[in-house]
Amino acid sequence: MTTSRNSAGRILLRIFELFILAVWVFPFLWMVLTSLHLEDEVVAKTFHFFPQHPTLANYIKAFTSTYILNWLLNSIVIAGLTMVMTLIVDAPIAYAFAKIKFKGRNILFWMVMAGMMVPFQVLIIPLYLQFNSYGLINNFMAAVLPRVSLPIGIFILKQFFEGIPDALEESAFIDGANRFKIFRSIILPLGSSALATVTILSFINSWNDFLWPLIVLNDTEKYTITVGIANFQGSHGTQYALILAGAVIASVPQFIFYVIFRKQIVESIALSGIKG
């Protein structure tokens, strides 16, 4: 009887998992298929989920009549700079919180964590005035700097670094290594999985950013991919198939990035015990 109940439970669990998978996959599938429709089919009264006449015309139009390649390159540059600068800032901070004992460490750490509770929208006006005074409006650095240093990244790295045995540091100190050499030669290599997690979080956070680049980047050629796709509605009317073709193109770098770092993400979650 117990075995039957366990089997029934596993079947129900699999059905639930498949349902959740379908919920997550369906919007992406719908986006891809709609991008292959003719525009007339998209706006027709009778919409067909699968295209009646599959076409790549929307992709060709996106590449030939818009700045989408510029926008992709801009997003790659901005997300790449954000990612690198986040690692440069977050890793030493997390190491200090995890391994260096100093007065007020816990208070300072929770002050950093409190940054996660402040909505970015609250900071937009002071940030805009600040960057405007620096003359950085319509400059890529204005889109990069406010996204550098993720509190969640500091938290993930701190939790991981705390799991590294203190004995390794003590042995290195005995051998004459200083704090910087220990950080560079021991802590960073051992924390590669956590660093990969922060890398991909920073990349996705910057890649998906829409509101702040929309405010600080004024020239059409300097738009990021998210801002550029939104601009389709203004310069080409509301062409849904074209917009979704642009969305598919914008998703490709993220997908490639995730595939590259997938193994490190799984390892990091397994080793650090950070769930969901």
N, C-alpha and C positions, 0 to 999 in steps of 0.2 A: 504494500500500500504506500509506504514511504517513497519507494523508488518511482512509482507511478506519479506521485505528487511532485517529485523532483523533476521528472521528465516534462510534466505539464508546465511546471514553473519555468523551465528552460525554454520551452516553445513559446510561452507568452512573452518571455524576455526578448527572444529573437524577433518576434512580431513587433514588439514595441521598438526595438532597435531599428528594424527596417522602416517603421513608420517615421521615426525621427530622421533617419537618413533621407527618406523621400522628401520630408519637409525642407531639409537643407539643400538637397540637390535640385528640386523642382524649379526654384527661381533661376538658378544658373542655366538649367536646360532650356527653360522658357526664353531666357535672354539670348542664348545662342541660336535657337530655332527662329526666333522672331527677326534676328539680324539677317537671316537668310531669306526672308520674305521680300517680295516687292512691296513698295510703300502702299500701293493701292490695295493689296491684300490685307495690310495691317489695319487700315482705316475702314475696310469694308464692313458692312453690317454683320455678315456672317464670317466670323474669324475662325481660321483653321489653325490648330495647334502646330501641325506639320506643314511646311511650305508647299503650296501646290506647284510652284515653279521655282525651285531653289536657285539662288543667285548670289554671286559674290559682289554684285554691283555696289552694295552699300559700303563694303570694305574698300573697293577701288575708289569710290567717291571720297571716302574719309581720307585716304592717302593722297589723292590728287587735288582735292579742292579745299583742303583745310591745312592747318599747321600741326597736324597731329604728331608728326615725327619730332617737330620742335618741342611740343608739349611732353612727349614721352622722354626726350632727352633732358628737358628741364626737370621733370619729376625724378628721373634717375639721379641727376646731379644733386638736387635738393635732398632727396631721401638718403643718398649716399653720404653727403656731408653730415646730415643729421645723425645718421647711424654711427659714423666714425667719431664725431665729437661727443656723442652720448657715451660711447664706450670709454673715451679718454677721460670724461668727467666722472661717470658713475663708478667705474672700477676702483679708483683710489679712494673715493668716498666710502664705498661699501667695505673696502679692506680696513679702513680706519675704524669704522663702526664695529667690524667683526673681530679685529685682532689687537687693536691698540686701546689700552685702558687710559682714559683721561676724564677729568672732572666734567660732569654734565653731559656725558656721552649719550645716555638714554634719553634725556630731555631733548637734546639736539636731534637725535634720530627721529623721535616722534614728531618733532616740529617739521622735519623733512617729509615724513609720511602724511602730515596734515595737508601738504600741498596737493595730495590726490583729491581732497574734499572741495577744493576751490574750482568752480566751473570756469573754463577758459574764457567764456563769454564775458565774465566780470572783468577780465584783464585786458580786453581788446582796446578800449579807449586809452588807458594809460600807456599800454604798449605802443599803440599807434603814435601817440604824442612823443614818446621817447625815441622811437626809430625815425620819426619825422625830424626831430631835432638833430639827429645824427646824420641826416641826409641819406638814409638807407631805404627810403620808400622807393619801390620799383627796382629793388636790388634783391638778388637771391638770398643774401645773408639775412635780410629781414624775414624771409620765410623760414630760414633755418634756425636762427638763434633761440626763438621762444620755445622751440620743440626739443632743444638739447637738454639732457638730464631728465630722465623719467624717474619719479619717485618709486614706481613699481620696479624699475630696473635696479635701483639701489637696494630695494627690499630683497629681490631675488638673489642678487649677488651676495649680499650680506649673509642671507640664510645659507648659501652654498659655502662661502668662505669659512663660516663658523664650523662647518663639518670637517674642515681640513685639520688634522691633528696638530696640536701645538708643538708636539715633539719634533716635527719637521722643521719648524721655525727655530726651535732651541738648538737643534743640531747644526743648522746653518749659521746661527750666531756664534756657536763654538768654533766653527770652521772659519770665522772671520767675515762672514757676509754681513752687509748692512741691510737696513730695512728696505731700501729701494731694490737692491739685488734680489732679496727674498721675494719681494712682490713680483718682480719681472721674471725670475727664473723658476719659482716654485708655485706661487699662488695663481698667476695667470695661466700657465699650462694646465694645472690641475682643474682650474675653473672654466675650461674651454666650453663645456656643455652649457653652463649657465650664461657665459658670454654670448654663445650662439642664440640662446633664448632672448636675451636682451637685444641682440642685434636684429632679430626678426621682428620683435615687438616695436622697436624704434622705426624700422623700415616701413612696416605696415601703417603705423601711426602717422608717419610723415606722408606716405604715399596717398593715404585716404583723406588727408587734410583738405578741406575745401574752403571754409569760411575765411581763415587767416590769409592764405595766398590770394583769395579773391579781393581782399581789402588792400594788400600791400603791393601786388603786382598789377601794373596798369596796362602795359603794352601787350597786345594780343600774342605776339611772338614769345613773350616771357611767361605766358600762362603755364600752369601745371596741367597735367592730363585731366584732372577732375574739373578744374575751372574751364578748360577748353571745351570739354564735352558739354558742359552746361551752356556754353556759349553757342552751341549748335542751334538752340531754340531762337536766339536772336538773329543770327546771320543767315539761317537757312529755313526759317519757319520751324514748325514743330514736326520734324521728320523722325518718327519713332524708330523706324528700322535703322536709320543712320546713327541715331543716338545709341542704340543698343549695339550696333557694330563697333562704335567707339568704346563702349563699356567692355565689350569682349576683348578688344585690343588692349585696353588699360589693365585687364585682369591677367594677361599673359605674364608680364614680368613678376607679378606677385606670386603666381603659381610656380614659376621657375624658381624663384627665391625660396619658397616654402619647400619644394622638392629637394633643393640643395641642402637645406638645414633641417630637414625633417628628423633625421636620425639623432642629431644633437638635441633637438627639442624633446624627443621622447626620453633620451638618456637623462637630460636635466630634470625632467619631472620625476622620473623614477628614483634618481639619486637624492634629490633635495626634499622629496616628499611634498612638493607644492602641488596641490590638486586644483584643477578647474579655475 
